[in-house]
Amino acid sequence: MAFQFQCPQCANVLQAEEFQAGQQSYCPMCGVMFLIPTPYVAPASAPDAAYGGPPFPMGPAPEPAPPGFPAIGPAASAAASGFPVVGPGAAGQTRLPPPPAPAFDLREPDLLHIPCPQCKKMLETPVEMLDQDVLCPHCQAQFQLRRRDSVEFKRKKQQDAEIKEFKAGKTWLNLAIVVVVLVVLFLGALIVWDVFG
């Protein structure tokens, strides 16, 4: 289940899954590395605390399927799919845990941060408001919200340029290694030719 927390450096609101708690990640706004905190769990309500045990499930228990009809539910769907089920399910079956998700979300953010061209104050803008004329709440300057002016767009463009530069450098390094190996082989062949030829 997803939960929200704040970046320890810039207090930007971030989101993660519960199983990601304790994993290392970075803030997409300020770039600081941190460990994802454990989610806050609200204390049990008064009736559950007085009882002292786990709360009872609400609603009626599911009934088994009548003969001749397919069963419905997690155990039936897992049995029909042919995949093993780990955890509570039909007798003798185990349910596999879900695959881990990345420590940070790679989707486009719901809010973009665009500086006002006049007062340079940062404005949080929903993606739906892009390409609209707006008034800055700080200086009342009118300007158009454009994706290319956002901090996120500029950061992504810079990261893409760094990746492209890294790949180009790696290609040149591999080419230089190949040339050095060929020169060494050529010199070795000349030495062998000179000694035995």
DAURLIN-V726292 format. One record per run of one state. SS is the DSSP state (a for helix, b for strand, c for the rest). FROM is the first residue (numbers start at 1). TO is the last residue. Records with the same first field share a line. If there is no record, write none. Layout:
BEGIN
SS = FROM-TO, FROM-TO
END
This chain:
BEGIN
c = 1-1, 7-12, 21-23, 27-32, 36-45, 52-73, 82-84, 86-94, 96-110, 116-121, 130-132, 136-141, 145-146, 197-197
b = 2-6, 13-17, 24-26, 33-35, 85-85, 95-95, 111-115, 122-126, 133-135, 142-144, 150-150
a = 18-20, 46-51, 74-81, 127-129, 147-149, 151-196
END
